[in-house]
Amino acid sequence: MSLDLALLNARVRTLDDDRPRGSAVGIAGGRIVAVGDDADVRALAGPATETMDLDGAAVVPGLVDSHTHPLKGAIDARGADLTGAGTLEEVRRRLAAEAARTAPGAWVMAFGLGYDAFGGAGRRGALVADAVGGAPAFLLSDDLHTAVVTPRALEIAAVTGPRGFAEQSEVVVDAGGAPTGELREWAAMDLVRDAMPTLTDADRDALYAAQLRRFAALGLTGTHAMDGDLDKHAALARLEAAGDLVTRIVAPFWITPETPRERWAELAGHHGDHGRRWRGGVAKFFIDGVIDAGTGWLVEPDVNGDGTLPFWPDPARYREAVAFFAGHGFQCVTHACGDRAVREALDAYRGTGAVGVPAHPSLDAGPTAPRVQHRVEHVETIQPEDLPRFAAEGVTASMQTQHMMDLAPDRSDNWSRRLGDDRCDRAFLTRDLWESGALVALGSDWPVARLDPREGMASARMRRAPQDPSRAPYDDQAITGLQALVGYTLNAARAVGEDHRRGRIRVGFDADLTVLADDPVETPAADLPALPVVLTVVDGEVVHRAT
């Protein structure tokens, strides 16, 4: 068989101990069939082979973001980008510009709203109503867990006061019982979202496809999606059939407190769902919210007295759901920011009586393959006695160091103020978890944080925003350049049981490759975000090339 694609004159970092380096890679049928020097690979090329001279560029295993919301984010990250808008004036300026681009009376959308942006004025929709000309507006917070909406949006949605929810959600009201416009957690936000114009499947698919192209342009070959249901699986199948699925996606089912047990049984029947570039087999849970909004579940309350309640009003039902889905072969993934939430997730996994689950049937891993560990997402703060449990009990820590980029070293930001110094000293313990022997996978949590994996690797190495040399590191939890790359490649593959075929550049492995202008391990961390992406290859297909 002659090659489909030959990559020559490169610096290949394989992460394969048997052959750590090379200068060329040969690909055929979506698999890597040769790794070696140029002569080795050139000898396998035929008349139909696409041969690319990479002029010394660095080839690494395909970068995989272990925590994104690619489909939900494609819908949510529309309108005004409020990322980095640190004052109410700047928020209003960006909203006014978006309103000018929007049809009169139509909904004005925005995303990336920081918790500190409103300052002492409080998060009230009335403060931005005139900036959008009195139109209905929906401002999604940067962590996706809170929104601020204008009075006209509340009017359209008929939200006139507090509501009760099955999960820990809240319509924030003032002393007189009138809604302020702040909506905490999804059930509250859905009151307004459900009143917005509905997108068609074609509308959604177009947004999904465009966003996945952006993933590819950043060098991402895959992601572990953190939003999913049967409709999302159907959308992935449509995208793949249309040739628009340029990113490998592991897509879970979201299991919420109000998901009935009959629905559990229905979803369990879809454990094996998959295509060539996507699959299910994962159940996603939320045991708490976020620390910034006071909905993260803490062992002790935060300085405002918040953080005492779980997202699931009945944690026993969460444990029951984990046991059910693990018993049906689903890898379980739990959002847990607060230290009490992390402990509850670890306890729930231990309560299943087994470490992880067998690899998904679509992976052809074989009967002797290691079991796939359950995961805890975020692990923003943790009690000291719980840290060694990750390695000892076989649980993966999925971490997103981009969340730290906006934290102030003097701990004056909202997140740090809420926790207090002691818990800030236990914040995002990436290095300590890694050194304890835990499996640590890295990701961004896009669109909660910026997507770029180069920035993600840089932030893991610097513990601050790489674009701001004046900012000191938040703490001493930095990891090395090699660890950062492993976190986005080999450990990402291990985190979903795919390391027998992905995460390294090895003969027989899937041809998922990222080509960068220079080696990301050797590039200074501060220079990583500007390192050009030369080529992205998924399943042997070139899905992005620099122009």
C-alpha positions as CSV (number, residue, x, y, z in Angstrom):
1,M,0.0,0.0,0.0
2,S,1.4,3.4,-1.0
3,L,1.0,6.3,1.3
4,D,-1.8,8.8,1.3
5,L,0.3,11.5,3.0
6,A,4.0,11.8,3.7
7,L,5.3,14.4,6.1
8,L,9.0,15.0,5.5
9,N,11.8,17.2,6.8
10,A,10.2,17.6,10.2
11,R,11.2,17.4,13.8
12,V,8.9,14.6,15.1
13,R,8.4,14.3,18.9
14,T,6.5,11.0,19.1
15,L,6.1,10.5,22.9
16,D,6.8,6.9,22.1
17,D,9.7,5.6,24.3
18,D,10.6,3.0,21.6
19,R,11.2,5.7,19.0
20,P,11.1,9.2,20.6
21,R,12.3,11.1,17.5
22,G,12.1,11.1,13.8
23,S,12.1,13.4,10.8
24,A,9.2,11.9,8.8
25,V,5.7,10.3,9.2
26,G,3.9,8.2,6.6
27,I,0.1,7.9,6.6
28,A,-2.3,5.5,4.8
29,G,-5.9,4.6,5.5
30,G,-6.2,7.0,8.4
31,R,-3.3,5.2,10.3
32,I,0.3,5.9,10.8
33,V,2.3,3.3,8.8
34,A,5.8,4.7,9.1
35,V,7.8,6.8,11.5
36,G,11.5,7.4,10.8
37,D,13.8,9.4,8.6
38,D,12.9,10.9,5.3
39,A,14.3,8.1,3.2
40,D,12.2,5.5,5.1
41,V,9.0,7.3,4.4
42,R,9.8,8.5,0.9
43,A,10.4,4.9,-0.2
44,L,6.7,4.2,0.6
45,A,5.3,7.1,-1.4
46,G,3.5,6.5,-4.7
47,P,2.2,8.6,-7.5
48,A,-1.0,9.5,-5.5
49,T,0.8,10.4,-2.3
50,E,0.6,13.9,-1.1
51,T,4.2,14.7,0.0
52,M,4.8,17.7,2.3
53,D,8.2,19.2,3.1
54,L,7.6,20.7,6.5
55,D,10.9,22.7,6.5
56,G,11.8,21.7,10.1
57,A,8.4,22.2,11.7
58,A,7.6,20.2,14.8
59,V,5.2,17.3,14.5
60,V,3.6,16.1,17.8
61,P,0.7,13.8,18.6
62,G,-2.7,15.5,17.9
63,L,-3.6,17.9,20.6
64,V,-6.8,17.0,22.5
65,D,-8.7,19.3,24.7
66,S,-10.0,17.2,27.6
67,H,-12.9,19.5,28.5
68,T,-14.9,21.7,26.2
69,H,-18.5,22.4,25.3
70,P,-18.1,22.5,21.5
71,L,-21.7,22.2,20.6
72,K,-23.3,24.1,23.4
73,G,-20.5,26.7,23.1
74,A,-21.2,27.1,19.4
75,I,-24.7,28.2,20.4
76,D,-23.8,30.1,23.6
77,A,-20.7,32.0,22.3
78,R,-22.7,34.3,20.0
79,G,-22.9,38.0,20.0
80,A,-20.7,40.4,22.0
81,D,-17.6,38.9,23.4
82,L,-17.3,40.3,26.9
83,T,-14.1,38.4,27.8
84,G,-11.8,40.8,29.5
85,A,-14.3,43.5,29.9
86,G,-13.4,44.5,33.4
87,T,-15.7,47.5,34.0
88,L,-19.4,48.2,33.6
89,E,-18.6,50.9,31.2
90,E,-16.7,48.5,28.9
91,V,-19.5,46.0,29.1
92,R,-22.0,48.6,28.1
93,R,-19.7,49.8,25.2
94,R,-19.4,46.3,23.8
95,L,-23.2,45.6,24.2
96,A,-24.0,48.9,22.4
97,A,-21.8,47.9,19.5
98,E,-23.5,44.5,19.3
99,A,-26.9,46.1,19.5
100,A,-26.0,48.3,16.5
101,R,-25.3,45.1,14.5
102,T,-28.6,43.5,15.6
103,A,-32.1,44.1,14.1
104,P,-34.3,46.5,16.1
105,G,-36.1,44.7,18.9
106,A,-34.2,41.4,18.4
107,W,-32.4,39.6,21.2
108,V,-28.9,41.0,21.9
109,M,-26.6,38.1,22.9
110,A,-23.3,38.3,24.8
111,F,-20.9,35.8,26.4
112,G,-17.8,35.9,28.6
113,L,-19.1,38.2,31.3
114,G,-16.8,38.3,34.3
115,Y,-18.0,38.2,37.8
116,D,-16.1,41.4,38.7
117,A,-17.3,43.4,35.7
118,F,-20.2,45.1,37.4
119,G,-18.1,46.1,40.4
120,G,-19.9,47.4,43.4
121,A,-23.0,48.2,41.4
122,G,-24.2,44.6,41.6
123,R,-25.2,42.3,38.7
124,R,-28.5,43.9,37.6
125,G,-29.9,43.8,34.1
126,A,-31.3,47.3,34.4
127,L,-27.7,48.7,34.3
128,V,-27.2,47.6,30.7
129,A,-30.8,48.0,29.4
130,D,-30.3,51.4,27.8
131,A,-27.0,50.2,26.2
132,V,-29.0,47.8,24.1
133,G,-31.8,50.3,23.5
134,G,-34.3,48.5,25.7
135,A,-34.1,45.3,23.7
136,P,-34.1,41.9,25.4
137,A,-30.5,40.9,26.1
138,F,-28.9,37.8,27.5
139,L,-25.4,38.1,29.0
140,L,-23.8,34.7,29.7
141,S,-21.1,34.6,32.4
142,D,-17.7,33.4,31.5
143,D,-18.3,30.1,33.4
144,L,-21.7,29.4,31.8
145,H,-23.3,29.0,35.2
146,T,-24.8,32.5,35.5
147,A,-26.5,35.0,33.3
148,V,-27.6,38.6,33.5
149,V,-30.7,39.5,31.5
150,T,-32.4,42.8,30.9
151,P,-35.9,43.8,32.1
152,R,-37.3,43.3,28.6
153,A,-35.9,39.7,28.6
154,L,-37.6,39.0,32.0
155,E,-40.8,40.4,30.7
156,I,-40.8,38.2,27.5
157,A,-40.1,35.2,29.7
158,A,-42.7,36.1,32.2
159,V,-40.2,35.9,35.1
160,T,-41.7,38.2,37.7
161,G,-40.3,36.8,41.0
162,P,-38.4,33.9,42.6
163,R,-38.9,30.3,41.4
164,G,-38.4,26.9,42.9
165,F,-36.2,24.3,41.1
166,A,-35.4,20.7,41.4
167,E,-31.7,21.6,41.2
168,Q,-29.7,24.3,43.0
169,S,-30.7,27.2,40.8
170,E,-31.9,30.7,41.6
171,V,-33.7,33.7,40.2
172,V,-32.0,36.4,42.2
173,V,-34.5,39.0,43.5
174,D,-34.1,42.2,45.4
175,A,-35.5,43.0,48.9
176,G,-38.9,43.6,47.4
177,G,-39.0,40.3,45.6
178,A,-38.4,41.7,42.1
179,P,-35.9,39.9,39.8
180,T,-32.6,41.7,39.5
181,G,-31.9,40.0,36.1
182,E,-29.2,37.7,37.6
183,L,-30.0,34.0,37.0
184,R,-27.8,31.4,38.7
185,E,-27.4,27.9,37.1
186,W,-29.1,26.3,34.1
187,A,-32.6,25.8,35.3
188,A,-32.9,29.5,36.1
189,M,-31.3,30.5,32.8
190,D,-33.5,28.2,30.8
191,L,-36.6,30.2,31.9
192,V,-35.3,33.0,29.6
193,R,-33.6,30.8,27.0
194,D,-36.9,29.0,26.4
195,A,-38.4,32.3,25.4
196,M,-35.9,33.1,22.7
197,P,-36.4,32.3,19.0
198,T,-35.7,28.7,18.2
199,L,-32.8,27.7,16.0
200,T,-33.4,25.0,13.3
201,D,-31.2,21.9,13.0
202,A,-29.7,23.5,9.9
203,D,-28.9,26.7,11.9
204,R,-27.3,24.7,14.6
205,D,-25.3,22.4,12.3
206,A,-23.9,25.4,10.6
207,L,-22.7,26.9,13.9
208,Y,-21.3,23.5,15.0
209,A,-19.4,23.0,11.8
210,A,-17.9,26.5,11.9
211,Q,-16.8,26.1,15.5
212,L,-15.1,22.8,14.8
213,R,-13.2,24.4,12.0
214,R,-11.9,26.9,14.6
215,F,-10.8,24.0,16.7
216,A,-8.8,22.5,13.8
217,A,-7.2,25.9,13.1
218,L,-5.8,25.9,16.6
219,G,-4.2,22.5,16.1
220,L,-6.9,20.5,18.0
221,T,-7.6,17.0,16.6
222,G,-10.0,16.0,19.3
223,T,-12.0,17.0,22.4
224,H,-13.9,15.5,25.2
225,A,-17.2,17.3,24.9
226,M,-19.0,18.0,28.2
227,D,-22.4,18.6,26.8
228,G,-24.5,15.9,25.2
229,D,-27.8,14.2,24.7
230,L,-29.4,12.1,22.0
231,D,-30.0,15.2,19.9
232,K,-26.3,16.0,20.1
233,H,-25.4,12.5,19.0
234,A,-27.8,12.9,16.1
235,A,-26.1,16.2,15.2
236,L,-22.6,14.6,15.3
237,A,-23.9,11.9,13.0
238,R,-25.2,14.5,10.6
239,L,-21.9,16.5,10.7
240,E,-19.9,13.3,10.0
241,A,-22.2,12.4,7.1
242,A,-21.7,15.9,5.6
243,G,-17.9,15.7,6.0
244,D,-18.0,18.5,8.6
245,L,-16.8,16.5,11.6
246,V,-13.1,17.6,11.5
247,T,-12.6,17.0,15.2
248,R,-12.8,13.7,17.1
249,I,-15.4,14.0,19.8
250,V,-16.3,12.0,22.9
251,A,-19.8,13.1,23.7
252,P,-21.5,12.3,27.1
253,F,-25.1,12.3,28.2
254,W,-25.8,15.0,30.8
255,I,-27.6,13.5,33.8
256,T,-29.3,16.1,36.0
257,P,-31.2,15.9,39.2
258,E,-34.5,16.1,37.3
259,T,-33.6,13.3,34.8
260,P,-36.1,10.5,35.7
261,R,-34.9,7.0,36.2
262,E,-36.9,5.8,33.2
263,R,-34.7,8.1,31.1
264,W,-31.6,6.6,32.7
265,A,-32.7,3.2,31.3
266,E,-33.4,4.7,27.9
267,L,-29.9,6.4,27.7
268,A,-28.2,3.2,28.9
269,G,-29.4,1.5,25.7
270,H,-27.3,4.0,23.8
271,H,-24.0,3.2,25.5
272,G,-22.4,1.9,22.2
273,D,-23.5,4.8,20.0
274,H,-20.6,5.9,17.8
275,G,-19.4,7.0,14.3
276,R,-15.9,6.9,12.9
277,R,-14.9,10.2,14.6
278,W,-17.4,10.4,17.5
279,R,-18.7,8.2,20.3
280,G,-20.7,8.2,23.5
281,G,-20.3,5.9,26.5
282,V,-19.8,8.7,29.0
283,A,-22.3,10.1,31.7
284,K,-21.7,13.6,32.9
285,F,-22.9,14.9,36.3
286,F,-22.7,18.2,38.2
287,I,-22.4,17.9,41.9
288,D,-21.9,21.6,42.4
289,G,-21.9,24.9,40.6
290,V,-19.0,27.4,40.6
291,I,-17.1,29.2,43.4
292,D,-17.5,32.6,41.7
293,A,-21.3,32.5,42.1
294,G,-21.3,30.9,45.5
295,T,-22.7,27.7,44.1
296,G,-19.5,25.6,44.5
297,W,-20.0,23.0,47.3
298,L,-17.5,23.6,50.1
299,V,-16.5,21.8,53.3
300,E,-16.8,25.1,55.0
301,P,-18.9,28.1,53.7
302,D,-17.1,30.8,51.7
303,V,-16.5,34.2,53.2
304,N,-20.0,35.3,52.1
305,G,-21.6,32.3,53.8
306,D,-22.3,30.5,50.5
307,G,-21.2,27.2,49.2
308,T,-23.1,25.0,51.7
309,L,-25.4,23.3,49.2
310,P,-24.8,20.7,46.4
311,F,-26.2,21.1,42.9
312,W,-28.1,17.8,43.4
313,P,-30.5,18.6,46.3
314,D,-30.3,14.8,47.3
315,P,-26.7,13.7,47.0
316,A,-27.8,10.1,47.6
317,R,-29.6,10.2,44.2
318,Y,-26.4,11.4,42.6
319,R,-24.6,8.4,44.0
320,E,-27.4,6.2,42.8
321,A,-27.1,7.6,39.3
322,V,-23.3,7.1,39.3
323,A,-23.7,3.5,40.3
324,F,-26.4,2.9,37.7
325,F,-24.4,4.3,34.8
326,A,-21.1,2.8,35.9
327,G,-22.9,-0.5,36.2
328,H,-24.0,-0.1,32.5
329,G,-20.4,0.5,31.4
330,F,-20.5,4.3,31.2
331,Q,-17.4,6.2,32.2
332,C,-18.6,8.7,34.8
333,V,-17.5,12.3,34.7
334,T,-18.4,14.8,37.5
335,H,-18.1,18.6,37.6
336,A,-16.7,19.4,41.0
337,C,-15.2,22.7,41.8
338,G,-15.4,22.9,45.6
339,D,-13.6,20.7,48.0
340,R,-16.8,19.1,49.4
341,A,-17.9,18.4,45.8
342,V,-14.6,16.8,44.9
343,R,-14.9,14.6,48.0
344,E,-18.5,13.6,47.1
345,A,-17.4,12.6,43.6
346,L,-14.6,10.5,44.9
347,D,-16.9,8.8,47.4
348,A,-19.5,8.1,44.7
349,Y,-16.9,6.4,42.5
350,R,-15.5,4.4,45.3
351,G,-19.1,3.4,46.1
352,T,-19.4,1.6,42.7
353,G,-17.1,-1.1,44.0
354,A,-14.8,-1.0,41.0
355,V,-12.1,1.1,39.5
356,G,-13.5,2.6,36.3
357,V,-15.2,0.7,33.5
358,P,-14.1,-1.3,30.4
359,A,-13.1,0.6,27.3
360,H,-15.8,1.6,24.9
361,P,-16.6,-1.2,22.4
362,S,-16.0,1.1,19.4
363,L,-12.3,1.3,20.4
364,D,-11.5,-2.4,19.8
365,A,-9.2,-2.3,22.9
366,G,-9.4,-6.0,23.6
367,P,-10.2,-7.9,26.8
368,T,-6.8,-7.2,28.4
369,A,-7.0,-3.4,28.0
370,P,-6.8,-1.3,31.2
371,R,-10.1,-0.1,32.6
372,V,-11.1,3.5,31.9
373,Q,-11.0,5.6,35.1
374,H,-13.9,7.8,36.1
375,R,-13.1,11.5,36.2
376,V,-13.4,14.6,38.3
377,E,-13.6,17.8,36.3
378,H,-12.0,21.1,37.5
379,V,-10.8,20.2,41.1
380,E,-10.5,23.9,41.8
381,T,-9.8,23.4,45.5
382,I,-9.3,20.2,47.5
383,Q,-8.9,19.0,51.1
384,P,-5.3,17.7,51.7
385,E,-6.5,14.2,52.7
386,D,-8.4,13.8,49.4
387,L,-5.5,14.6,47.1
388,P,-3.8,11.2,47.3
389,R,-7.2,9.4,46.7
390,F,-7.0,10.2,43.0
391,A,-4.0,8.0,42.4
392,A,-4.9,5.4,45.1
393,E,-8.5,5.0,43.9
394,G,-7.9,5.2,40.2
395,V,-9.7,8.5,39.4
396,T,-8.6,11.0,36.7
397,A,-8.2,14.7,37.5
398,S,-9.3,16.8,34.5
399,M,-8.0,20.3,35.0
400,Q,-8.1,23.6,33.2
401,T,-5.3,25.9,34.1
402,Q,-6.7,28.7,31.9
403,H,-9.2,29.4,34.7
404,M,-6.3,30.7,36.7
405,M,-5.2,33.3,34.1
406,D,-7.5,36.0,35.5
407,L,-6.9,35.3,39.2
408,A,-4.9,38.0,40.9
409,P,-1.7,37.0,42.7
410,D,-2.8,39.3,45.6
411,R,-6.0,37.3,45.7
412,S,-8.2,40.4,45.2
413,D,-10.4,38.7,42.5
414,N,-13.9,37.5,43.3
415,W,-12.9,33.8,43.2
416,S,-10.0,34.2,45.6
417,R,-11.9,36.6,47.9
418,R,-14.7,34.1,48.3
419,L,-12.4,31.2,49.2
420,G,-10.0,33.0,51.5
421,D,-6.2,32.5,51.7
422,D,-6.2,28.9,53.2
423,R,-8.3,27.4,50.4
424,C,-6.5,29.5,47.8
425,D,-3.3,27.8,48.9
426,R,-5.1,24.6,47.7
427,A,-6.2,26.0,44.4
428,F,-5.8,24.0,41.1
429,L,-3.1,21.7,42.5
430,T,-2.0,20.5,39.1
431,R,1.6,19.7,40.0
432,D,0.8,18.1,43.3
433,L,-1.8,15.8,41.7
434,W,0.6,14.9,38.9
435,E,3.4,14.1,41.4
436,S,1.1,12.1,43.5
437,G,0.8,9.6,40.6
438,A,-2.7,10.7,39.5
439,L,-3.6,10.8,35.9
440,V,-4.0,14.5,35.0
441,A,-5.6,15.5,31.7
442,L,-5.6,19.1,30.5
443,G,-8.2,21.2,28.8
444,S,-9.7,24.6,28.5
445,D,-13.4,24.4,29.5
446,W,-14.2,26.5,26.4
447,P,-16.2,28.8,26.1
448,V,-15.8,29.3,29.8
449,A,-12.1,30.0,29.2
450,R,-10.2,30.6,26.0
451,L,-9.8,27.6,23.8
452,D,-6.3,27.8,22.4
453,P,-4.2,24.8,23.5
454,R,-1.0,26.7,23.1
455,E,-2.3,29.2,25.7
456,G,-3.4,26.2,27.8
457,M,0.0,24.6,27.8
458,A,1.6,28.0,28.6
459,S,-0.7,28.7,31.5
460,A,0.0,25.3,33.0
461,R,3.7,26.2,32.8
462,M,3.4,29.8,34.1
463,R,0.4,29.8,36.4
464,R,-0.6,33.1,35.0
465,A,-1.8,34.7,31.7
466,P,1.2,34.4,29.3
467,Q,0.2,37.6,27.6
468,D,0.8,39.6,30.8
469,P,4.5,39.6,31.8
470,S,3.8,42.1,34.6
471,R,1.5,39.6,36.4
472,A,3.2,37.3,38.9
473,P,2.4,33.5,39.1
474,Y,-0.6,32.8,41.3
475,D,1.3,30.0,43.0
476,D,4.1,27.4,42.7
477,Q,2.1,24.7,40.9
478,A,3.7,25.0,37.5
479,I,4.4,21.9,35.5
480,T,7.1,21.3,32.8
481,G,6.8,21.8,29.1
482,L,6.9,18.1,28.5
483,Q,4.2,17.5,31.1
484,A,2.0,20.2,29.5
485,L,2.3,18.5,26.1
486,V,1.6,15.0,27.6
487,G,-1.5,16.5,29.4
488,Y,-2.9,17.5,26.0
489,T,-1.9,14.3,24.2
490,L,-1.1,11.0,25.9
491,N,-2.9,11.7,29.1
492,A,-5.9,13.0,27.2
493,A,-6.0,9.7,25.4
494,R,-5.6,7.7,28.6
495,A,-8.4,9.7,30.2
496,V,-10.9,8.1,27.8
497,G,-9.2,4.7,27.2
498,E,-7.8,5.6,23.8
499,D,-4.0,5.4,24.5
500,H,-3.7,2.1,22.7
501,R,-4.3,3.9,19.4
502,R,-3.9,7.7,20.1
503,G,-1.7,10.0,22.1
504,R,1.6,8.9,20.5
505,I,3.1,8.9,17.0
506,R,3.5,5.2,16.5
507,V,3.1,2.8,13.7
508,G,-0.5,1.4,13.8
509,F,-1.9,4.4,15.7
510,D,-4.6,6.7,14.3
511,A,-3.1,9.5,12.2
512,D,-4.0,12.4,14.4
513,L,-1.2,14.9,14.3
514,T,-0.5,18.6,15.1
515,V,2.3,20.4,13.3
516,L,3.6,23.6,14.9
517,A,6.3,25.9,13.7
518,D,8.5,24.9,16.6
519,D,8.6,22.2,19.4
520,P,6.1,23.2,22.0
521,V,8.2,21.6,24.7
522,E,11.3,23.7,23.9
523,T,9.5,26.9,23.1
524,P,9.5,29.4,26.0
525,A,6.1,29.3,27.6
526,A,5.5,33.0,27.1
527,D,6.0,32.5,23.3
528,L,3.7,29.5,22.9
529,P,0.5,31.4,22.2
530,A,2.0,33.0,19.1
531,L,3.6,29.7,17.8
532,P,2.1,29.2,14.3
533,V,-0.1,26.1,13.7
534,V,1.2,24.7,10.4
535,L,-1.0,21.7,9.9
536,T,-3.8,19.7,11.6
537,V,-4.4,16.1,10.6
538,V,-7.3,14.0,11.8
539,D,-7.8,10.4,10.8
540,G,-5.3,11.0,8.0
541,E,-7.2,14.0,6.6
542,V,-5.6,17.4,6.5
543,V,-8.3,19.4,8.2
544,H,-6.3,22.6,8.5
545,R,-3.2,24.0,6.8
546,A,-1.7,27.4,7.2
547,T,-2.1,29.7,4.3
